[in-house]
Amino acid sequence: MQRATAPPFDLQGFLAPLQEQLEALRCGDLEPFLPTAHPAEEPGVAFVLGLPRSGTTLLEQMLDGHPSVCGLGEFQGLTLLCRELGEQGIGAAQLACLSGQRRSALGRVYRQPAQRLADRQAAWMVDKSLISWMWLPAIAQVLPGSVVLHLRRDPRDLALSLSMAAIRPTGALGWVGSLDHIHAVVSTHLELVSLALERLQLNHRVIRYETLVAQPEASLRCSLEAMQLPMHEGVLHPERNPRIPITLSHSQAREPIYSTSVGRWRHYDWLFGDEWEQLVTQVSA
């Protein structure tokens, strides 16, 4: 139904700036982007990074159960920051040349609305914006000391979930209307995020969705370790979180953790050719 009713989508136009970013990460001088600590007097920022239907809502809701963490949901702060960068004519090359004063000013574009939403007692804010994977150089430069939690899911289960979810394949999500488009975006996502995390030396952890639902305590210990926070029982019960997530996964996040969606693609294995096996290898790397 999505394939039949989706409007035309310019896949190459969507991927072009991401390919440019890949080229810059491969060839550019990244010394100015290397990490520094976030200001001690301000809460840290952790980004739950992933494509739609990869488990980002679940992980953010789990982390929100920690007394030192405040989940922001799909906060629009990066959209505000990116708009500000565009209005000031700041691209990747200009980011590397920003003075400390300008970086701090741009950081406030994100932090001020975030802190108005956050619990004042929280030491960390957790943002699951679905565009954060496209803006890792800006995050590294403007929000120093950020933690990145990269969620990876079997791309076949991810593609199936995207195809069956009530997502309108329009605008920036126009690519969900075609398995070929989903394959291309997942491939670019994995390549770009892996390279950015390596070259920008961001404090990060890779979390497999399958491990998150099968061994939630291990995954949450790993995530909290990146934020230098102790384990807390509250993170294991997202269904008890009183804050309702405004995402497609809101009903799933209100249930105890389950793993019945793992391996669901096998019921539709005729959809997935050898090219999907290559993505599975990338996810597992």
C-alpha positions as CSV (number, residue, x, y, z in Angstrom):
1,M,0.0,0.0,0.0
2,Q,2.8,2.4,0.8
3,R,4.6,1.7,-2.5
4,A,1.3,2.2,-4.4
5,T,0.2,5.4,-2.7
6,A,3.5,7.1,-1.9
7,P,4.3,10.3,-3.8
8,P,7.6,10.4,-5.8
9,F,10.6,10.8,-3.6
10,D,13.9,12.3,-4.6
11,L,16.2,9.7,-3.0
12,Q,19.4,11.1,-4.5
13,G,18.5,14.6,-3.4
14,F,18.0,13.3,0.1
15,L,21.3,11.4,0.1
16,A,23.5,14.0,-1.6
17,P,24.3,16.1,1.5
18,L,25.0,12.9,3.5
19,Q,27.4,11.7,0.8
20,E,29.1,15.1,1.0
21,Q,29.4,14.7,4.8
22,L,30.9,11.3,4.3
23,E,33.5,12.7,1.9
24,A,34.4,15.5,4.4
25,L,34.8,12.9,7.2
26,R,37.1,10.8,5.1
27,C,39.3,13.6,3.8
28,G,38.9,16.6,6.1
29,D,41.1,17.8,9.0
30,L,39.0,16.9,12.0
31,E,41.4,18.1,14.7
32,P,39.1,21.1,15.6
33,F,36.2,18.7,16.2
34,L,38.0,16.5,18.7
35,P,36.1,16.2,22.0
36,T,36.1,18.4,25.0
37,A,34.1,18.1,28.2
38,H,30.6,19.7,28.5
39,P,30.4,22.7,31.0
40,A,30.4,21.3,34.5
41,E,27.6,23.7,35.6
42,E,25.2,22.4,32.9
43,P,23.5,19.0,32.4
44,G,25.1,16.7,29.9
45,V,23.3,15.7,26.7
46,A,23.0,12.2,25.4
47,F,21.6,11.5,21.9
48,V,19.8,8.2,21.3
49,L,20.8,7.8,17.6
50,G,18.9,5.6,15.2
51,L,16.4,5.4,12.3
52,P,12.7,5.2,13.0
53,R,11.5,1.8,14.4
54,S,15.0,0.9,15.6
55,G,14.1,1.1,19.3
56,T,15.0,4.7,20.1
57,T,11.7,5.4,22.0
58,L,12.2,2.3,24.1
59,L,15.8,3.2,25.1
60,E,14.9,6.8,25.8
61,Q,12.0,5.8,28.0
62,M,14.1,3.4,29.9
63,L,16.9,5.9,30.5
64,D,14.2,8.4,31.6
65,G,13.5,6.0,34.5
66,H,16.9,7.0,36.1
67,P,16.6,9.7,38.8
68,S,19.6,11.6,37.2
69,V,18.2,11.5,33.7
70,C,15.4,13.5,32.0
71,G,14.2,12.2,28.6
72,L,13.3,14.9,26.1
73,G,11.6,12.6,23.5
74,E,11.9,13.8,19.9
75,F,13.0,17.2,21.0
76,Q,13.2,19.8,18.2
77,G,16.4,21.4,19.5
78,L,18.6,20.1,16.7
79,T,16.1,21.5,14.2
80,L,16.5,24.9,15.8
81,L,20.3,24.6,15.9
82,C,20.4,23.6,12.2
83,R,18.2,26.5,11.2
84,E,20.5,28.9,13.1
85,L,23.5,27.4,11.4
86,G,21.9,27.8,8.0
87,E,20.9,31.4,8.7
88,Q,24.4,32.3,9.7
89,G,25.9,30.5,6.7
90,I,27.8,28.0,8.8
91,G,28.6,24.8,7.0
92,A,31.0,22.0,7.8
93,A,34.0,24.1,6.9
94,Q,32.9,27.0,9.0
95,L,32.1,24.8,12.0
96,A,35.8,23.9,12.3
97,C,36.8,27.6,12.5
98,L,34.3,28.8,15.1
99,S,35.6,30.7,18.1
100,G,34.8,29.4,21.6
101,Q,32.4,32.3,22.1
102,R,30.4,31.5,18.9
103,R,30.3,27.8,19.8
104,S,28.9,28.6,23.2
105,A,26.3,30.9,21.7
106,L,25.2,28.2,19.2
107,G,25.1,25.7,22.0
108,R,22.6,27.9,23.9
109,V,20.3,27.7,20.9
110,Y,19.9,24.0,21.8
111,R,20.4,24.1,25.5
112,Q,18.0,26.8,26.6
113,P,14.8,25.3,25.3
114,A,16.1,21.8,26.4
115,Q,16.6,22.9,29.9
116,R,13.2,24.5,30.1
117,L,11.8,21.1,29.4
118,A,14.1,19.1,31.6
119,D,13.9,18.3,35.3
120,R,16.2,20.8,37.0
121,Q,17.6,18.0,39.2
122,A,18.7,15.9,36.2
123,A,22.4,15.6,35.5
124,W,21.7,14.4,31.9
125,M,19.1,15.1,29.2
126,V,18.4,12.4,26.7
127,D,17.3,13.4,23.1
128,K,16.0,10.9,20.6
129,S,15.6,13.3,17.7
130,L,15.5,11.2,14.4
131,I,17.7,13.8,12.6
132,S,20.7,13.6,15.1
133,W,22.5,11.0,13.0
134,M,22.7,13.6,10.1
135,W,24.4,16.3,12.3
136,L,27.1,14.6,14.3
137,P,29.9,17.1,13.3
138,A,27.6,20.0,14.6
139,I,26.9,18.0,17.8
140,A,30.7,17.4,18.3
141,Q,31.5,21.1,17.9
142,V,28.6,22.9,19.4
143,L,27.6,20.5,22.2
144,P,31.0,19.2,23.5
145,G,31.0,16.3,25.8
146,S,27.8,14.8,24.4
147,V,27.2,11.1,24.6
148,V,25.9,9.1,21.6
149,L,24.0,5.9,22.0
150,H,23.8,4.3,18.6
151,L,20.9,1.9,18.3
152,R,21.3,-0.8,15.6
153,R,18.6,-3.2,14.6
154,D,18.5,-6.1,12.1
155,P,17.9,-4.1,8.8
156,R,15.3,-6.7,7.6
157,D,13.2,-6.3,10.8
158,L,13.7,-2.6,10.6
159,A,12.5,-2.5,7.0
160,L,9.5,-4.7,7.8
161,S,8.5,-2.5,10.7
162,L,8.9,0.7,8.6
163,S,6.8,-0.9,5.9
164,M,4.0,-1.9,8.2
165,A,3.9,1.1,10.5
166,A,1.5,4.0,10.1
167,I,4.1,6.3,8.6
168,R,3.1,8.5,5.8
169,P,5.9,8.3,3.2
170,T,6.1,12.0,2.6
171,G,8.7,14.8,3.2
172,A,11.9,13.7,5.0
173,L,10.4,10.2,5.5
174,G,9.4,9.7,1.9
175,W,12.0,6.9,1.6
176,V,9.9,4.5,3.8
177,G,7.6,3.9,0.8
178,S,10.0,1.6,-0.9
179,L,12.2,-1.3,0.2
180,D,14.9,-0.2,-2.2
181,H,14.9,3.3,-0.7
182,I,14.9,1.9,2.8
183,H,18.0,-0.2,1.9
184,A,19.8,2.8,0.5
185,V,19.1,5.0,3.6
186,V,20.0,2.3,6.1
187,S,23.2,1.7,4.2
188,T,24.1,5.4,4.2
189,H,23.1,5.7,7.9
190,L,25.4,2.9,9.0
191,E,28.3,4.1,7.0
192,L,28.0,7.7,8.0
193,V,27.4,7.1,11.7
194,S,30.2,4.6,12.0
195,L,32.7,6.9,10.3
196,A,31.6,10.0,12.3
197,L,31.8,8.2,15.6
198,E,35.3,7.0,14.8
199,R,36.7,10.1,13.3
200,L,35.1,12.7,15.7
201,Q,36.0,10.5,18.7
202,L,32.6,11.1,20.3
203,N,31.9,9.3,23.5
204,H,29.6,6.6,22.3
205,R,28.2,3.1,22.8
206,V,26.6,0.9,20.2
207,I,23.5,-0.8,21.4
208,R,21.9,-3.7,19.5
209,Y,18.1,-3.7,19.6
210,E,18.1,-7.4,19.9
211,T,20.3,-7.3,22.9
212,L,18.4,-4.4,24.5
213,V,15.2,-6.5,24.6
214,A,16.9,-9.8,25.4
215,Q,19.3,-8.5,28.0
216,P,18.0,-5.0,29.0
217,E,20.2,-4.7,32.2
218,A,23.4,-5.2,30.3
219,S,22.4,-2.7,27.6
220,L,21.4,-0.1,30.2
221,R,24.5,-0.6,32.3
222,C,26.5,0.1,29.1
223,S,24.5,3.2,28.3
224,L,24.7,4.6,31.8
225,E,28.4,3.9,32.0
226,A,28.9,6.3,29.1
227,M,27.2,9.0,31.2
228,Q,29.2,7.9,34.3
229,L,25.9,7.1,36.1
230,P,25.3,4.0,38.3
231,M,22.7,1.4,37.5
232,H,19.2,2.0,38.8
233,E,16.2,-0.4,38.9
234,G,13.9,2.1,37.4
235,V,15.5,1.9,33.9
236,L,14.3,-1.7,33.5
237,H,10.6,-0.8,33.6
238,P,9.7,1.6,30.8
239,E,6.0,0.6,31.2
240,R,6.0,2.4,34.6
241,N,7.2,5.7,33.1
242,P,4.4,8.3,33.6
243,R,5.6,10.5,30.7
244,I,3.8,9.4,27.5
245,P,6.1,9.3,24.4
246,I,4.7,11.2,21.4
247,T,5.9,8.7,18.8
248,L,4.6,5.8,16.8
249,S,6.0,3.5,19.4
250,H,4.0,5.0,22.3
251,S,1.9,1.9,22.9
252,Q,4.8,-0.5,22.7
253,A,6.8,1.6,25.2
254,R,3.9,1.3,27.7
255,E,4.3,-2.5,27.8
256,P,6.9,-4.6,29.7
257,I,9.9,-5.2,27.5
258,Y,9.3,-7.9,24.9
259,S,11.2,-9.6,22.1
260,T,8.5,-11.0,19.8
261,S,9.4,-8.6,17.0
262,V,12.9,-10.0,16.7
263,G,13.3,-12.2,13.6
264,R,9.9,-11.3,12.3
265,W,11.4,-10.8,8.9
266,R,11.7,-14.6,8.5
267,H,8.0,-14.7,7.7
268,Y,8.7,-12.5,4.7
269,D,12.2,-13.8,3.7
270,W,11.3,-13.8,0.0
271,L,11.4,-9.9,0.2
272,F,15.1,-9.8,1.1
273,G,17.9,-10.7,-1.3
274,D,21.6,-11.0,-0.8
275,E,22.1,-7.2,-0.7
276,W,20.3,-7.3,2.7
277,E,22.8,-9.8,4.0
278,Q,25.5,-7.2,3.4
279,L,23.6,-4.7,5.6
280,V,23.3,-7.4,8.3
281,T,27.1,-7.7,8.3
282,Q,27.4,-3.9,8.7
283,V,25.0,-3.8,11.6
284,S,27.0,-6.6,13.3
285,A,30.4,-5.0,12.8
